[in-house]
Amino acid sequence: MLVKVAPVGERVVEVNTVNGETIADVLAIAGVEINGRKILLDNKDADETTKITRDGSVVVLAQKMKGGR
């Protein structure tokens, strides 16, 4: 399966992986660290333990938004 890792503001990395690997596995292969960022898998909230089961999935890492003033 081909998965894209897209940290906001950084280069997109394509990773070949097998069905069922976790986001943590894919990030390790891509050499990308979470660094406290929010994780999205195909535009849905996810975490490091979320399994990737769809070819062409996109993992996005974005800075967490802070509310208030």
N, C-alpha and C positions, 0 to 999 in steps of 0.2 A: 504494500500500500504506500502511496505517496502522500505525505502530510506536510503542510506548510507551517512553519513557525514564524510568526510575524510580530516581533516586539515593536511597539509603536516608536517611531523615530530611529529605528535601526534597520539593518538589512534583513530581508526575508530569506529564510533558510529552508530548503526542501530536504526532507528526510525520508528515506525508504525504511519502512517498518513493517511489522506483522500485525495482523488483526488482534486486538485485545491488549496491546501494550499501553501502559499508562502515560499520562502527560509527563510525569517525572522522567520516565524512560526516554521519551522523545526529546525532551529538553536537554537531557544529558548527552544524547547522540548529537544534537545540534550545537552543543557547547554554549547554551544560553542559560543564564541564571534568572530566577524569578525576582529577586531583590525587592520583595514586598509588593510587587505589582499584582493587579487583579488578573485572573486567568479567565479567558473565554474560549470555549470550544464551539466552533460553528455558531457564533453569536449568542451562546448560552453560558451562564455562569458555570464554572468548573473548578476543580482543585487538582492537586498533584496526583491524586489517586484515581481520577476519572480515566476510564478506559476508552481508547479510540477504536472505533469499530467501522468507520466509513472511509473508504478511499477518497482522497481529495479533501479531507478535513483541514480546517485552518485553526491553529492555536494562536490566539492573540494575547499579548501581555501589555497591559495598559496601566498607567499610573492611577492609583485610587484617587477619586475625587473627594475633596473635603467640603462639607457643608458649613453653613453659617457665615459669619462675617469675619 
